[in-house]
């Protein structure tokens, strides 16, 4: 559905603002968690402020994708935005931790709709060739939120109070809502399904909840039986889901679409981003504080360099793909840069100045940004217009689940590895960077070597993940992005060659 240049610009501004709000709520709360837990008196429930949000935003992706195709992306987008503003208001007024967690769950549910429908709307109003440029602009919300979120959250908490971490969404979101009412067009929904896949949605949600709980509990020493039970329930649920989807007349995840080589390879590349980079970013500051003896502030420069490289590359490749119509070379180069950079991190000798790993991780970020948003646009073009929301949800889901699972696995490896190698007299549960920095030089050198030893196989494994991504990128079919307008959902669709 072509729009006038002015209306398209207004639409992009609205979608970018809303996507930024949704992405920011993943990062802005982190620096205020300790204050929130202390004031509400529930330190043991602190992690669920983040887990509840992440869990809700993950499990609803396929359901919202299907609803967007059936009811129309505009309705789901506007409904999600109103719900997000109401949930943000409720978070700020939370009188106890249970209230806050429940409001965060609602925030996560609505955030999933905002992120997903933003990408779906862009896919419906642009041609395949225009799409990478605009998708890159919308996708820039996530790295920007990573860069400014923790600092912004800390400043708001210190000067205004933690409630304003949530209430700040209200004026920005209200302005975006007003703009969206004007700019977001009335998009023709797809044909109404004869049967909604209730069984598939319920089983998938249960299996995914069990998986997220399993990887969340895996880091807790006394949660072994619960972790095993949740993991078993998750595996059984996904097996049941596979058979349900094969027989469902209107599945929420159409498995037959993965026979298309573009969709299969693109989905694999999306998962690799979550596994290969998003999972390790949270642990980089700890690694540099321990192995390079930096302060907490200085250690944050490495993930900042990574995300900055991702942001620049994301915008550049989106513009180049739209200008040339070519897309296949960018994931090939991107995965190659990611694999090479992470392998260099594994063999980087200790004692180097911090600019060296910053440069290497910036290369990894640039490699990831080269196909982070682009691959979403390419896969959308390979799916029928009537299933744009569904396939967009699937791509985002694979990335998010990959990141969640890999983050938990890496955390477990680090915890077990460091605890097993620490010399006598040091306790892993009480080991802090401040304690190490104040210890004798021999202890500092020993801890630095331990962290280098533990992280080396992690970097190698992540480099191997990106190497698999090279294979997936090479399997993408040759082709050019089309300049033809996207047909209406009920019309026959042209897709990228498979």
C-alpha positions in Angstrom: 0.0 0.0 0.0 2.0 3.0 -1.3 1.9 6.2 0.9 2.8 9.8 0.1 6.4 10.7 1.0 5.2 13.0 3.8 2.9 10.4 5.3 5.6 7.7 5.1 8.0 10.0 7.0 5.4 10.6 9.7 4.8 6.9 9.9 8.5 6.1 10.2 8.9 8.7 13.0 5.9 7.2 14.8 7.1 3.6 14.5 10.6 4.5 15.5 9.4 6.4 18.6 7.2 3.5 19.7 9.9 0.8 18.9 12.4 2.8 20.9 10.0 2.9 23.9 9.5 -0.8 23.7 13.3 -1.5 23.3 14.2 1.0 26.1 12.1 -0.9 28.6 14.5 -3.8 28.2 17.4 -1.7 29.3 16.3 1.3 31.3 15.0 -0.7 34.2 18.3 -2.5 34.9 20.0 0.4 36.8 17.0 1.1 38.9 16.3 -2.5 40.0 18.2 -2.4 43.3 16.4 0.8 44.3 13.0 -0.6 43.3 13.6 -3.8 45.3 14.8 -1.9 48.3 11.8 0.4 48.4 9.2 -2.3 47.8 10.9 -4.7 50.2 11.2 -7.8 47.9 14.8 -8.4 46.9 14.1 -12.1 46.2 11.6 -11.2 43.5 13.8 -8.5 41.9 14.8 -10.7 38.9 11.1 -11.2 38.0 10.8 -7.6 37.1 13.0 -8.4 34.1 12.0 -12.0 33.6 8.3 -11.3 33.6 8.7 -8.6 30.9 10.9 -10.8 28.8 8.8 -13.9 29.2 5.5 -12.1 28.2 7.1 -10.4 25.2 8.5 -13.7 24.0 5.5 -16.1 24.4 3.0 -13.7 22.7 5.0 -13.2 19.5 3.4 -16.0 17.3 -0.1 -15.2 18.6 0.2 -11.5 17.9 1.7 -12.2 14.5 -1.3 -14.3 13.6 -3.7 -11.8 15.0 -2.0 -9.0 13.0 -2.6 -11.0 9.8 -6.2 -11.7 10.6 -7.4 -8.5 12.3 -5.1 -6.0 10.7 -1.7 -4.7 11.8 -3.1 -1.2 12.6 -5.6 -2.5 15.2 -3.0 -4.6 17.0 -0.4 -1.8 16.9 -2.8 0.9 18.3 -4.2 -1.5 20.9 -0.7 -2.5 22.0 0.3 1.1 22.3 -2.7 2.0 24.5 -2.0 -1.1 26.7 1.7 -0.2 26.9 0.9 3.3 28.2 -1.6 2.0 30.7 0.9 -0.6 32.0 3.6 2.0 32.3 1.3 4.1 34.4 0.5 1.1 36.6 4.2 0.2 37.0 4.9 3.7 38.5 2.0 3.4 41.0 3.1 -0.1 42.1 2.7 -0.4 45.9 4.4 -3.8 46.1 6.6 -6.1 44.0 3.7 -8.4 43.0 1.8 -5.4 41.6 4.9 -4.3 39.7 5.6 -7.7 38.3 2.0 -8.0 37.0 2.2 -4.6 35.4 5.6 -5.5 33.8 4.0 -8.6 32.3 1.4 -6.4 30.7 4.1 -4.1 29.5 6.0 -7.0 28.0 2.9 -8.3 26.2 2.2 -4.9 24.7 5.9 -4.3 23.8 5.8 -7.5 21.7 2.9 -6.1 19.8 4.7 -2.7 19.2 7.9 -4.2 18.0 6.2 -6.8 15.8 3.5 -4.6 14.2 6.1 -1.9 13.5 8.0 -4.3 11.3 4.8 -5.7 9.8 3.4 -2.2 8.9 6.6 -1.2 7.2 6.5 -4.4 5.2 2.9 -3.7 4.1 3.5 -0.1 2.9 6.9 -0.4 1.1 8.2 -2.4 -1.8 10.8 -5.1 -1.1 13.5 -2.8 -2.3 12.5 0.1 -0.2 12.0 -2.0 2.9 15.6 -2.6 4.1 16.2 1.2 4.4 13.2 1.7 6.5 13.6 -1.5 8.4 17.1 -0.4 9.4 15.8 2.9 10.7 13.2 1.1 12.8 15.8 -1.5 13.9 18.1 1.3 15.1 15.8 1.6 18.1 17.3 -1.5 19.8 21.0 -0.5 19.7 20.2 3.1 20.7 18.2 1.8 23.6 21.2 -0.4 24.7 23.5 2.6 24.5 21.3 5.2 26.4 19.1 2.9 28.5 21.3 2.2 31.6 22.6 5.8 31.8 19.1 7.2 31.4 17.6 4.8 33.9 20.2 5.7 36.5 19.8 9.4 36.0 16.0 9.3 36.3 16.2 7.1 39.4 18.7 9.4 41.1 17.0 12.7 40.3 13.3 11.9 39.9 12.7 8.6 41.5 12.3 5.1 40.1 8.6 5.6 39.3 9.6 8.0 36.5 11.5 5.2 34.8 8.0 4.0 33.8 6.1 7.3 33.7 8.5 8.9 31.2 6.8 6.6 28.6 3.5 8.4 29.0 4.2 11.8 27.3 6.4 10.2 24.6 4.0 7.4 24.0 1.0 9.7 23.9 2.6 11.9 21.2 3.5 8.8 19.2 -0.1 7.6 19.6 -1.5 10.8 18.2 0.9 10.6 15.3 0.1 7.0 14.7 -3.6 7.7 14.5 -2.9 10.0 11.6 0.1 8.2 9.9 -0.7 4.5 10.2 -2.9 3.5 7.3 -5.9 1.2 7.4 -4.3 -2.0 6.1 -6.5 -4.7 4.6 -6.4 -7.7 6.9 -6.0 -11.2 5.5 -8.9 -13.6 5.1 -10.6 -14.6 8.3 -9.5 -18.2 9.3 -12.1 -20.9 9.6 -10.4 -22.1 12.8 -8.0 -20.3 15.1 -5.2 -22.5 16.3 -6.1 -22.4 20.0 -4.4 -25.7 20.7 -1.2 -24.7 19.0 -1.1 -21.3 20.7 -1.7 -22.9 24.2 0.8 -25.6 23.8 3.4 -23.3 22.3 3.0 -20.7 25.1 3.3 -23.4 27.8 6.4 -25.0 26.2 8.1 -21.6 25.8 7.2 -20.5 29.4 8.7 -23.8 30.6 11.8 -23.2 28.5 12.4 -19.7 29.8 11.8 -20.8 33.4 14.3 -23.7 32.9 17.0 -21.4 31.6 16.2 -18.8 34.3 16.4 -21.4 37.1 19.5 -23.1 35.7 21.7 -20.5 37.4 20.3 -21.2 40.8 22.1 -24.0 42.7 19.1 -25.3 44.6 16.7 -25.4 41.6 18.0 -28.6 40.0 14.8 -30.6 40.2 12.6 -27.7 39.1 15.0 -26.9 36.2 14.9 -30.5 35.0 11.1 -30.7 35.3 10.6 -27.4 33.4 13.1 -28.5 30.7 11.3 -31.9 30.3 7.9 -30.1 30.1 9.3 -27.7 27.5 10.7 -30.5 25.2 7.4 -32.5 25.5 5.5 -29.3 24.6 7.5 -28.5 21.6 7.2 -32.0 20.2 3.4 -31.8 20.7 3.4 -28.4 19.1 5.2 -29.8 16.0 2.5 -32.4 15.5 -0.3 -30.0 16.2 1.0 -27.5 13.6 1.4 -30.2 11.0 -2.4 -31.0 11.2 -3.9 -27.6 12.0 -5.8 -26.0 9.1 -4.7 -22.5 10.2 -1.4 -22.9 12.2 0.1 -20.0 14.1 3.5 -21.1 12.8 3.1 -22.4 9.2 5.8 -25.1 9.0 5.4 -25.4 5.3 6.9 -22.0 4.8 10.3 -23.4 5.9 10.4 -25.3 2.6 11.3 -21.9 1.2 15.1 -21.7 1.3 15.0 -17.9 1.9 12.8 -18.3 4.9 14.7 -21.3 6.3 18.1 -19.6 5.9 16.9 -16.2 7.1 15.3 -17.7 10.3 18.6 -19.5 11.0 20.5 -16.3 10.6 18.1 -14.5 13.0 18.7 -17.2 15.6 22.4 -16.9 15.2 22.3 -13.2 16.1 20.6 -14.0 19.4 22.9 -16.9 20.2 26.2 -15.5 18.9 26.2 -11.9 20.1 23.2 -10.8 22.2 24.0 -13.6 24.7 27.6 -12.6 25.4 27.0 -8.8 25.6 25.8 -8.9 29.2 28.9 -10.7 30.4 31.5 -8.6 28.6 31.8 -5.9 31.4 32.5 -8.7 34.0 35.1 -10.3 31.8 37.0 -7.0 31.3 36.8 -6.0 35.0 38.3 -9.3 36.0 40.7 -10.2 33.1 41.8 -6.6 32.2 41.5 -5.1 35.8 39.3 -2.2 34.6 36.7 -0.3 36.5 33.0 -0.9 36.0 32.7 2.4 34.1 35.6 1.6 31.7 34.4 -2.0 31.1 31.2 -0.6 29.7 33.1 0.9 26.8 33.5 -2.6 25.1 29.7 -3.3 24.7 29.2 0.3 23.7 31.8 -0.1 20.9 30.0 -3.4 19.9 26.6 -1.7 19.8 27.9 1.4 18.0 29.4 -0.8 15.3 26.1 -2.6 15.0 24.1 0.6 14.7 26.4 2.1 12.0 26.4 -1.1 10.0 22.7 -1.7 10.3 21.9 1.7 8.8 24.6 1.5 6.1 23.6 -1.9 4.8 19.9 -1.1 4.8 20.6 1.9 2.6 22.9 0.0 0.3 20.4 -2.9 -0.1 17.6 -0.5 -1.0 19.9 1.4 -3.4 21.2 -1.7 -5.3 18.5 -4.3 -4.7 21.2 -6.8 -3.7 21.1 -8.4 -0.3 22.9 -11.7 -0.3 26.5 -10.4 0.1 25.7 -8.6 3.4 24.9 -11.6 5.5 27.8 -13.5 4.0 30.2 -10.6 4.9 28.5 -10.0 8.3 28.7 -13.6 9.5 32.3 -13.8 8.3 33.2 -10.7 10.3 31.4 -12.0 13.4 33.2 -15.4 13.2 36.6 -13.8 12.7 36.1 -11.2 15.4 35.0 -13.7 18.1 37.8 -16.1 17.2 40.3 -13.2 17.6 38.7 -12.5 21.0 39.5 -16.2 22.0 43.2 -15.9 21.1 43.8 -12.3 22.2 46.7 -12.3 24.7 46.1 -10.8 28.1 47.6 -7.4 29.1 46.7 -5.6 25.9 45.3 -2.1 26.1 41.5 -1.9 26.2 41.3 -0.4 22.7 42.3 -3.7 21.2 39.3 -5.8 22.3 37.1 -2.7 21.8 38.1 -2.7 18.1 37.6 -6.4 17.8 34.1 -6.4 19.3 33.2 -3.3 17.2 34.0 -5.5 14.1 31.7 -8.2 15.6 29.0 -5.6 16.0 29.4 -4.3 12.5 29.2 -7.8 11.1 26.0 -8.5 13.1 24.4 -5.1 12.1 25.1 -5.9 8.4 22.2 -8.4 8.4 20.3 -7.8 11.7 17.4 -5.8 10.1 18.0 -6.7 6.5 17.3 -10.4 7.0 13.8 -9.5 8.4 13.0 -7.6 5.3 14.3 -10.3 3.0 12.3 -13.1 4.7 9.1 -10.9 4.7 9.5 -10.6 1.0 9.6 -14.4 0.6 6.4 -15.0 2.5 2.8 -14.5 1.2 1.4 -11.0 2.2 -1.4 -12.7 4.1 1.3 -14.2 6.5 3.6 -11.2 6.9 2.9 -10.8 10.6 3.3 -14.5 11.2 6.6 -14.8 9.5 7.9 -11.6 11.2 6.9 -13.0 14.6 8.7 -16.3 13.8 12.0 -14.5 12.9 11.9 -12.3 16.1 10.9 -15.3 18.2 13.9 -17.4 17.0 16.3 -14.5 17.8 14.8 -13.9 21.3 14.7 -17.6 22.3 18.2 -18.1 21.0 19.5 -15.2 23.1 17.6 -16.3 26.2 18.8 -19.9 26.1 22.4 -19.0 25.2 22.6 -16.3 27.9 21.6 -18.9 30.5 24.1 -21.5 29.2 27.0 -19.0 29.1 26.1 -17.8 32.6 26.2 -21.4 33.9 29.5 -22.1 32.2 31.1 -19.0 33.7 29.8 -19.7 37.2 30.9 -23.3 37.2 34.2 -22.6 35.4 35.3 -19.8 37.7 34.3 -21.6 40.9 36.2 -24.7 39.9 39.4 -22.9 39.1 39.6 -20.4 41.9 42.5 -20.9 44.3 41.9 -21.8 48.0 40.8 -18.8 50.0 38.6 -17.2 47.3 34.9 -17.9 47.2 33.2 -17.5 43.9 29.9 -16.4 45.5 31.6 -13.4 47.1 34.1 -12.6 44.5 33.7 -9.0 43.2 35.9 -6.9 41.0 36.6 -4.5 43.9 37.9 -7.4 46.0 40.1 -8.6 43.2 41.5 -5.1 42.4 42.4 -4.7 46.1 44.1 -8.1 46.4 47.8 -8.9 45.9 49.2 -8.8 42.4 49.6 -12.5 42.3 45.9 -13.0 43.1 44.9 -10.4 40.5 47.0 -12.3 37.9 45.5 -15.6 38.9 41.9 -14.4 38.6 42.7 -12.7 35.3 44.1 -16.0 33.9 41.1 -17.9 35.2 38.6 -15.6 33.5 40.7 -15.8 30.3 40.7 -19.6 30.5 36.9 -19.7 31.1 36.0 -17.2 28.4 38.3 -18.7 25.6 36.1 -21.7 24.8 33.0 -19.5 25.0 34.3 -17.1 22.4 35.3 -20.1 20.2 31.8 -21.6 20.5 30.2 -18.3 19.5 32.7 -18.0 16.6 31.6 -21.5 15.5 28.0 -20.3 15.7 28.7 -17.4 13.3 30.6 -19.9 11.1 27.3 -21.9 10.8 25.8 -18.5 9.9 28.2 -18.3 7.0 26.7 -21.5 5.7 23.1 -20.3 6.1 24.0 -17.0 4.4 25.6 -18.8 1.4 22.4 -20.9 1.1 20.3 -17.8 0.6 19.3 -17.8 -3.1 20.6 -15.2 -5.5 18.1 -12.5 -6.3 17.2 -8.8 -6.3 14.7 -7.1 -4.2 11.6 -6.2 -6.1 10.3 -2.7 -6.9 6.8 -3.9 -7.3 4.1 -2.8 -4.8 3.2 -5.4 -2.2 -0.1 -7.1 -3.3 -3.1 -7.1 -0.9 -3.2 -10.2 1.4 -6.0 -11.9 -0.5 -4.3 -11.5 -3.8 -1.7 -14.0 -5.2 1.7 -13.0 -4.1 5.1 -12.9 -5.7 8.0 -13.8 -3.4 11.8 -14.0 -3.6 13.0 -17.1 -5.4 13.5 -20.1 -3.1 
